[in-house]
Amino acid sequence: MIIVTHEMGFARDVSNKAVFLHQGKIEESGPPQQVFTDPLSDRCRAFVSSHLQRNS
């Protein structure tokens, strides 16, 4: 099943793989723990950190 969401807490809790898309292309893919807590790409890191700041 594929679920598309900006609710990162939900995605992290229910997924076994996370994929971060930018302009229709895969920017980052991997285990949710890695993608949400230690993203490799600068773009994914910026998105995750900006989202976490808004929801704190």
HTML snippet that shows the backbone in 3Dmol.js (N, CA, C, O; Angstrom):
<script src="https://3Dmol.org/build/3Dmol-min.js"></script>
<div id="view" style="width:600px;height:400px;position:relative"></div>
<script>
const pdb = `
ATOM      1  N   MET A   1       0.843  -1.153   0.000  1.00  0.00           N
ATOM      2  CA  MET A   1       0.000   0.000   0.000  1.00  0.00           C
ATOM      3  C   MET A   1       0.903   1.236   0.000  1.00  0.00           C
ATOM      4  O   MET A   1       1.921   1.263   0.691  1.00  0.00           O
ATOM      5  N   ILE A   2       0.542   2.222  -0.750  1.00  0.00           N
ATOM      6  CA  ILE A   2       1.261   3.489  -0.785  1.00  0.00           C
ATOM      7  C   ILE A   2       0.378   4.549  -0.139  1.00  0.00           C
ATOM      8  O   ILE A   2      -0.791   4.700  -0.495  1.00  0.00           O
ATOM      9  N   ILE A   3       0.944   5.272   0.806  1.00  0.00           N
ATOM     10  CA  ILE A   3       0.241   6.367   1.468  1.00  0.00           C
ATOM     11  C   ILE A   3       1.050   7.630   1.234  1.00  0.00           C
ATOM     12  O   ILE A   3       2.259   7.644   1.464  1.00  0.00           O
ATOM     13  N   VAL A   4       0.402   8.679   0.783  1.00  0.00           N
ATOM     14  CA  VAL A   4       1.051   9.963   0.565  1.00  0.00           C
ATOM     15  C   VAL A   4       0.569  10.911   1.653  1.00  0.00           C
ATOM     16  O   VAL A   4      -0.633  11.115   1.822  1.00  0.00           O
ATOM     17  N   THR A   5       1.520  11.492   2.395  1.00  0.00           N
ATOM     18  CA  THR A   5       1.148  12.385   3.494  1.00  0.00           C
ATOM     19  C   THR A   5       2.288  13.339   3.820  1.00  0.00           C
ATOM     20  O   THR A   5       3.453  13.057   3.537  1.00  0.00           O
ATOM     21  N   HIS A   6       1.936  14.465   4.415  1.00  0.00           N
ATOM     22  CA  HIS A   6       2.930  15.364   4.991  1.00  0.00           C
ATOM     23  C   HIS A   6       2.969  15.197   6.508  1.00  0.00           C
ATOM     24  O   HIS A   6       3.735  15.879   7.189  1.00  0.00           O
ATOM     25  N   GLU A   7       2.148  14.295   7.038  1.00  0.00           N
ATOM     26  CA  GLU A   7       2.135  14.009   8.474  1.00  0.00           C
ATOM     27  C   GLU A   7       3.270  13.042   8.779  1.00  0.00           C
ATOM     28  O   GLU A   7       3.091  11.824   8.748  1.00  0.00           O
ATOM     29  N   MET A   8       4.431  13.595   9.072  1.00  0.00           N
ATOM     30  CA  MET A   8       5.632  12.765   9.199  1.00  0.00           C
ATOM     31  C   MET A   8       5.582  11.814  10.379  1.00  0.00           C
ATOM     32  O   MET A   8       6.118  10.709  10.289  1.00  0.00           O
ATOM     33  N   GLY A   9       4.960  12.201  11.479  1.00  0.00           N
ATOM     34  CA  GLY A   9       4.834  11.289  12.611  1.00  0.00           C
ATOM     35  C   GLY A   9       4.027  10.060  12.244  1.00  0.00           C
ATOM     36  O   GLY A   9       4.400   8.938  12.586  1.00  0.00           O
ATOM     37  N   PHE A  10       2.928  10.270  11.551  1.00  0.00           N
ATOM     38  CA  PHE A  10       2.093   9.160  11.090  1.00  0.00           C
ATOM     39  C   PHE A  10       2.877   8.280  10.124  1.00  0.00           C
ATOM     40  O   PHE A  10       2.873   7.055  10.248  1.00  0.00           O
ATOM     41  N   ALA A  11       3.541   8.901   9.171  1.00  0.00           N
ATOM     42  CA  ALA A  11       4.313   8.141   8.175  1.00  0.00           C
ATOM     43  C   ALA A  11       5.405   7.313   8.842  1.00  0.00           C
ATOM     44  O   ALA A  11       5.620   6.155   8.483  1.00  0.00           O
ATOM     45  N   ARG A  12       6.083   7.898   9.797  1.00  0.00           N
ATOM     46  CA  ARG A  12       7.159   7.184  10.503  1.00  0.00           C
ATOM     47  C   ARG A  12       6.602   5.993  11.283  1.00  0.00           C
ATOM     48  O   ARG A  12       7.231   4.937  11.343  1.00  0.00           O
ATOM     49  N   ASP A  13       5.417   6.168  11.883  1.00  0.00           N
ATOM     50  CA  ASP A  13       4.820   5.108  12.709  1.00  0.00           C
ATOM     51  C   ASP A  13       4.276   3.939  11.900  1.00  0.00           C
ATOM     52  O   ASP A  13       4.335   2.799  12.361  1.00  0.00           O
ATOM     53  N   VAL A  14       3.749   4.193  10.708  1.00  0.00           N
ATOM     54  CA  VAL A  14       3.059   3.120   9.980  1.00  0.00           C
ATOM     55  C   VAL A  14       3.845   2.546   8.806  1.00  0.00           C
ATOM     56  O   VAL A  14       3.431   1.543   8.224  1.00  0.00           O
ATOM     57  N   SER A  15       4.963   3.158   8.449  1.00  0.00           N
ATOM     58  CA  SER A  15       5.663   2.701   7.243  1.00  0.00           C
ATOM     59  C   SER A  15       6.818   1.757   7.554  1.00  0.00           C
ATOM     60  O   SER A  15       7.368   1.739   8.655  1.00  0.00           O
ATOM     61  N   ASN A  16       7.158   0.981   6.540  1.00  0.00           N
ATOM     62  CA  ASN A  16       8.373   0.173   6.627  1.00  0.00           C
ATOM     63  C   ASN A  16       9.417   0.684   5.639  1.00  0.00           C
ATOM     64  O   ASN A  16      10.555   0.215   5.623  1.00  0.00           O
ATOM     65  N   LYS A  17       9.014   1.659   4.810  1.00  0.00           N
ATOM     66  CA  LYS A  17       9.932   2.331   3.890  1.00  0.00           C
ATOM     67  C   LYS A  17       9.379   3.728   3.639  1.00  0.00           C
ATOM     68  O   LYS A  17       8.177   3.900   3.436  1.00  0.00           O
ATOM     69  N   ALA A  18      10.259   4.720   3.654  1.00  0.00           N
ATOM     70  CA  ALA A  18       9.850   6.095   3.391  1.00  0.00           C
ATOM     71  C   ALA A  18      10.543   6.580   2.123  1.00  0.00           C
ATOM     72  O   ALA A  18      11.717   6.295   1.885  1.00  0.00           O
ATOM     73  N   VAL A  19       9.788   7.316   1.319  1.00  0.00           N
ATOM     74  CA  VAL A  19      10.327   7.872   0.076  1.00  0.00           C
ATOM     75  C   VAL A  19      10.005   9.361   0.068  1.00  0.00           C
ATOM     76  O   VAL A  19       8.849   9.752   0.224  1.00  0.00           O
ATOM     77  N   PHE A  20      11.012  10.175  -0.112  1.00  0.00           N
ATOM     78  CA  PHE A  20      10.859  11.621  -0.198  1.00  0.00           C
ATOM     79  C   PHE A  20      10.978  12.012  -1.661  1.00  0.00           C
ATOM     80  O   PHE A  20      12.006  11.773  -2.293  1.00  0.00           O
ATOM     81  N   LEU A  21       9.923  12.614  -2.197  1.00  0.00           N
ATOM     82  CA  LEU A  21       9.892  13.018  -3.603  1.00  0.00           C
ATOM     83  C   LEU A  21      10.096  14.525  -3.726  1.00  0.00           C
ATOM     84  O   LEU A  21       9.644  15.295  -2.879  1.00  0.00           O
ATOM     85  N   HIS A  22      10.771  14.928  -4.774  1.00  0.00           N
ATOM     86  CA  HIS A  22      10.902  16.340  -5.111  1.00  0.00           C
ATOM     87  C   HIS A  22      10.752  16.473  -6.616  1.00  0.00           C
ATOM     88  O   HIS A  22      11.501  15.869  -7.384  1.00  0.00           O
ATOM     89  N   GLN A  23       9.773  17.274  -7.029  1.00  0.00           N
ATOM     90  CA  GLN A  23       9.476  17.491  -8.443  1.00  0.00           C
ATOM     91  C   GLN A  23       9.300  16.169  -9.186  1.00  0.00           C
ATOM     92  O   GLN A  23       9.783  15.998 -10.305  1.00  0.00           O
ATOM     93  N   GLY A  24       8.601  15.239  -8.539  1.00  0.00           N
ATOM     94  CA  GLY A  24       8.262  13.967  -9.174  1.00  0.00           C
ATOM     95  C   GLY A  24       9.383  12.946  -9.224  1.00  0.00           C
ATOM     96  O   GLY A  24       9.229  11.886  -9.832  1.00  0.00           O
ATOM     97  N   LYS A  25      10.501  13.247  -8.597  1.00  0.00           N
ATOM     98  CA  LYS A  25      11.632  12.317  -8.597  1.00  0.00           C
ATOM     99  C   LYS A  25      11.995  11.942  -7.168  1.00  0.00           C
ATOM    100  O   LYS A  25      11.817  12.732  -6.241  1.00  0.00           O
ATOM    101  N   ILE A  26      12.507  10.726  -7.002  1.00  0.00           N
ATOM    102  CA  ILE A  26      12.901  10.269  -5.676  1.00  0.00           C
ATOM    103  C   ILE A  26      14.170  11.003  -5.256  1.00  0.00           C
ATOM    104  O   ILE A  26      15.216  10.891  -5.895  1.00  0.00           O
ATOM    105  N   GLU A  27      14.051  11.745  -4.180  1.00  0.00           N
ATOM    106  CA  GLU A  27      15.188  12.477  -3.610  1.00  0.00           C
ATOM    107  C   GLU A  27      15.888  11.611  -2.567  1.00  0.00           C
ATOM    108  O   GLU A  27      17.112  11.635  -2.443  1.00  0.00           O
ATOM    109  N   GLU A  28      15.091  10.842  -1.816  1.00  0.00           N
ATOM    110  CA  GLU A  28      15.655   9.982  -0.775  1.00  0.00           C
ATOM    111  C   GLU A  28      14.686   8.845  -0.496  1.00  0.00           C
ATOM    112  O   GLU A  28      13.469   9.016  -0.574  1.00  0.00           O
ATOM    113  N   SER A  29      15.234   7.697  -0.175  1.00  0.00           N
ATOM    114  CA  SER A  29      14.429   6.511   0.105  1.00  0.00           C
ATOM    115  C   SER A  29      15.165   5.650   1.109  1.00  0.00           C
ATOM    116  O   SER A  29      16.384   5.495   1.034  1.00  0.00           O
ATOM    117  N   GLY A  30      14.417   5.087   2.054  1.00  0.00           N
ATOM    118  CA  GLY A  30      15.060   4.221   3.033  1.00  0.00           C
ATOM    119  C   GLY A  30      14.155   3.926   4.197  1.00  0.00           C
ATOM    120  O   GLY A  30      12.961   4.224   4.155  1.00  0.00           O
ATOM    121  N   PRO A  31      14.714   3.340   5.243  1.00  0.00           N
ATOM    122  CA  PRO A  31      13.932   3.067   6.447  1.00  0.00           C
ATOM    123  C   PRO A  31      13.433   4.378   7.050  1.00  0.00           C
ATOM    124  O   PRO A  31      14.161   5.371   7.040  1.00  0.00           O
ATOM    125  N   PRO A  32      12.217   4.401   7.571  1.00  0.00           N
ATOM    126  CA  PRO A  32      11.657   5.640   8.119  1.00  0.00           C
ATOM    127  C   PRO A  32      12.558   6.302   9.160  1.00  0.00           C
ATOM    128  O   PRO A  32      12.701   7.525   9.165  1.00  0.00           O
ATOM    129  N   GLN A  33      13.158   5.514  10.033  1.00  0.00           N
ATOM    130  CA  GLN A  33      14.031   6.080  11.068  1.00  0.00           C
ATOM    131  C   GLN A  33      15.158   6.890  10.446  1.00  0.00           C
ATOM    132  O   GLN A  33      15.475   7.976  10.930  1.00  0.00           O
ATOM    133  N   GLN A  34      15.762   6.385   9.390  1.00  0.00           N
ATOM    134  CA  GLN A  34      16.866   7.088   8.731  1.00  0.00           C
ATOM    135  C   GLN A  34      16.365   8.325   7.990  1.00  0.00           C
ATOM    136  O   GLN A  34      16.946   9.402   8.125  1.00  0.00           O
ATOM    137  N   VAL A  35      15.305   8.185   7.217  1.00  0.00           N
ATOM    138  CA  VAL A  35      14.808   9.305   6.402  1.00  0.00           C
ATOM    139  C   VAL A  35      14.315  10.455   7.282  1.00  0.00           C
ATOM    140  O   VAL A  35      14.544  11.618   6.951  1.00  0.00           O
ATOM    141  N   PHE A  36      13.642  10.150   8.399  1.00  0.00           N
ATOM    142  CA  PHE A  36      13.069  11.204   9.231  1.00  0.00           C
ATOM    143  C   PHE A  36      14.027  11.759  10.283  1.00  0.00           C
ATOM    144  O   PHE A  36      13.872  12.909  10.692  1.00  0.00           O
ATOM    145  N   THR A  37      15.006  10.986  10.731  1.00  0.00           N
ATOM    146  CA  THR A  37      15.887  11.488  11.786  1.00  0.00           C
ATOM    147  C   THR A  37      17.290  11.824  11.292  1.00  0.00           C
ATOM    148  O   THR A  37      17.976  12.632  11.917  1.00  0.00           O
ATOM    149  N   ASP A  38      17.725  11.237  10.207  1.00  0.00           N
ATOM    150  CA  ASP A  38      19.073  11.511   9.692  1.00  0.00           C
ATOM    151  C   ASP A  38      19.080  11.455   8.173  1.00  0.00           C
ATOM    152  O   ASP A  38      19.767  10.621   7.584  1.00  0.00           O
ATOM    153  N   PRO A  39      18.303  12.357   7.521  1.00  0.00           N
ATOM    154  CA  PRO A  39      18.243  12.324   6.061  1.00  0.00           C
ATOM    155  C   PRO A  39      19.600  12.609   5.431  1.00  0.00           C
ATOM    156  O   PRO A  39      20.391  13.390   5.959  1.00  0.00           O
ATOM    157  N   LEU A  40      19.857  11.969   4.301  1.00  0.00           N
ATOM    158  CA  LEU A  40      21.135  12.124   3.608  1.00  0.00           C
ATOM    159  C   LEU A  40      21.155  13.341   2.698  1.00  0.00           C
ATOM    160  O   LEU A  40      22.186  14.004   2.580  1.00  0.00           O
ATOM    161  N   SER A  41      20.036  13.647   2.054  1.00  0.00           N
ATOM    162  CA  SER A  41      20.017  14.762   1.100  1.00  0.00           C
ATOM    163  C   SER A  41      19.719  16.078   1.818  1.00  0.00           C
ATOM    164  O   SER A  41      18.963  16.109   2.790  1.00  0.00           O
ATOM    165  N   ASP A  42      20.316  17.154   1.333  1.00  0.00           N
ATOM    166  CA  ASP A  42      20.088  18.476   1.914  1.00  0.00           C
ATOM    167  C   ASP A  42      18.631  18.889   1.806  1.00  0.00           C
ATOM    168  O   ASP A  42      18.078  19.466   2.743  1.00  0.00           O
ATOM    169  N   ARG A  43      18.007  18.601   0.678  1.00  0.00           N
ATOM    170  CA  ARG A  43      16.611  18.993   0.459  1.00  0.00           C
ATOM    171  C   ARG A  43      15.680  18.281   1.441  1.00  0.00           C
ATOM    172  O   ARG A  43      14.791  18.904   2.020  1.00  0.00           O
ATOM    173  N   CYS A  44      15.884  16.991   1.625  1.00  0.00           N
ATOM    174  CA  CYS A  44      15.064  16.228   2.561  1.00  0.00           C
ATOM    175  C   CYS A  44      15.308  16.721   3.988  1.00  0.00           C
ATOM    176  O   CYS A  44      14.365  16.873   4.764  1.00  0.00           O
ATOM    177  N   ARG A  45      16.562  16.970   4.329  1.00  0.00           N
ATOM    178  CA  ARG A  45      16.906  17.475   5.665  1.00  0.00           C
ATOM    179  C   ARG A  45      16.209  18.807   5.930  1.00  0.00           C
ATOM    180  O   ARG A  45      15.676  19.018   7.020  1.00  0.00           O
ATOM    181  N   ALA A  46      16.207  19.701   4.953  1.00  0.00           N
ATOM    182  CA  ALA A  46      15.562  21.009   5.107  1.00  0.00           C
ATOM    183  C   ALA A  46      14.056  20.850   5.287  1.00  0.00           C
ATOM    184  O   ALA A  46      13.458  21.526   6.124  1.00  0.00           O
ATOM    185  N   PHE A  47      13.436  19.959   4.505  1.00  0.00           N
ATOM    186  CA  PHE A  47      11.997  19.744   4.614  1.00  0.00           C
ATOM    187  C   PHE A  47      11.644  19.197   5.986  1.00  0.00           C
ATOM    188  O   PHE A  47      10.727  19.694   6.640  1.00  0.00           O
ATOM    189  N   VAL A  48      12.366  18.176   6.424  1.00  0.00           N
ATOM    190  CA  VAL A  48      12.082  17.552   7.717  1.00  0.00           C
ATOM    191  C   VAL A  48      12.272  18.557   8.844  1.00  0.00           C
ATOM    192  O   VAL A  48      11.424  18.649   9.732  1.00  0.00           O
ATOM    193  N   SER A  49      13.358  19.309   8.828  1.00  0.00           N
ATOM    194  CA  SER A  49      13.609  20.254   9.916  1.00  0.00           C
ATOM    195  C   SER A  49      12.592  21.390   9.917  1.00  0.00           C
ATOM    196  O   SER A  49      12.178  21.828  10.990  1.00  0.00           O
ATOM    197  N   SER A  50      12.179  21.880   8.757  1.00  0.00           N
ATOM    198  CA  SER A  50      11.187  22.955   8.726  1.00  0.00           C
ATOM    199  C   SER A  50       9.832  22.452   9.185  1.00  0.00           C
ATOM    200  O   SER A  50       9.089  23.185   9.838  1.00  0.00           O
ATOM    201  N   HIS A  51       9.503  21.231   8.859  1.00  0.00           N
ATOM    202  CA  HIS A  51       8.233  20.663   9.286  1.00  0.00           C
ATOM    203  C   HIS A  51       8.206  20.446  10.797  1.00  0.00           C
ATOM    204  O   HIS A  51       7.199  20.718  11.450  1.00  0.00           O
ATOM    205  N   LEU A  52       9.299  19.962  11.340  1.00  0.00           N
ATOM    206  CA  LEU A  52       9.361  19.721  12.787  1.00  0.00           C
ATOM    207  C   LEU A  52       9.297  21.020  13.566  1.00  0.00           C
ATOM    208  O   LEU A  52       8.709  21.056  14.646  1.00  0.00           O
ATOM    209  N   GLN A  53       9.889  22.094  13.045  1.00  0.00           N
ATOM    210  CA  GLN A  53       9.841  23.390  13.721  1.00  0.00           C
ATOM    211  C   GLN A  53       8.411  23.941  13.771  1.00  0.00           C
ATOM    212  O   GLN A  53       8.006  24.528  14.774  1.00  0.00           O
ATOM    213  N   ARG A  54       7.656  23.752  12.699  1.00  0.00           N
ATOM    214  CA  ARG A  54       6.270  24.239  12.653  1.00  0.00           C
ATOM    215  C   ARG A  54       5.374  23.484  13.615  1.00  0.00           C
ATOM    216  O   ARG A  54       4.417  24.054  14.138  1.00  0.00           O
ATOM    217  N   ASN A  55       5.663  22.201  13.861  1.00  0.00           N
ATOM    218  CA  ASN A  55       4.798  21.377  14.681  1.00  0.00           C
ATOM    219  C   ASN A  55       5.288  21.232  16.116  1.00  0.00           C
ATOM    220  O   ASN A  55       4.765  20.410  16.869  1.00  0.00           O
ATOM    221  N   SER A  56       6.285  22.021  16.503  1.00  0.00           N
ATOM    222  CA  SER A  56       6.799  21.945  17.886  1.00  0.00           C
ATOM    223  C   SER A  56       5.976  22.812  18.790  1.00  0.00           C
ATOM    224  O   SER A  56       6.247  22.885  19.989  1.00  0.00           O
TER     225      SER A  56
END
`;
const viewer = $3Dmol.createViewer("view");
viewer.addModel(pdb, "pdb");
viewer.setStyle({}, {cartoon: {color: "spectrum"}});
viewer.zoomTo();
viewer.render();
</script>
